[in-house]
């Protein structure tokens, strides 16, 4: 029995990394996936990989008009939306707060947070009708912090508490709201970054060692947790910020 049979999932940031792994997992469990990303080539390639039942849409998630159009296109084709997965996000700039420019601050806030405002605003009625759910891709650093990523961690900390507030606001409508909190995850972006470091081997060891389970995972482990949270198996789970981190947040650890 597939866990997501006939569900329509509106997925932002779905063309690469964790988003693409989630899209594949959702499709494998019977869902129809609408992938949003900012670049035409990657989003269409990802949709083609999934098959004709799925759809790719080029969309700047920080632009209200584009998100509204993408939502309308989804409803026009499928007639419903069962889940919104807010996965789109950027990590730049890698700076402490006092070095962050106004433009950098605004961009990360708009992509990582304002996009959630827009998908919720334009998807609320559809979710109310389907008694659907919202899933946010946050990060463990929103709980524990991270050096030289002040603006990024601020967005993820905000997203964690926003998830809880949304869960309270929308529970009366039967809409669940949860978040997943990865630590390190091997994505194409992270692998590219690690190869550019002065000592790539030590970087890989560090990323493995911060997880007590002993390794830095690929995006499929996040996707499996997301399938559960979107499925009816999680029908009584709302307001949860679920670490999918191999225990990276637990106890005191010396990583050498």
Buried (B, 14 or more C-beta within 10 A) or exposed (E): EEBBEEBBBBBBBBBBBBBBBBBBBBBBBBBBBBBBBBEEEBBBBBBEBBEEEBBBBBBBBBBBEBBBBBBEBBBEEBEBBBBBBBBBBBBEBBBEEEEBEEEBBEBBBBBBBBBBBBBBEBBBEBBBBBEBBBBBBBBBBBBBEBEEBBBBBBBBBBBBEBBBEBBEEBEEBBBBBBBBBBBBBBBEEBEEBBEEEEEEEEBBBBBBBBBEEEEBBBBBBBBBBBBBBBBEEBEEBBBBBBBBBBBBBEEEEEEE
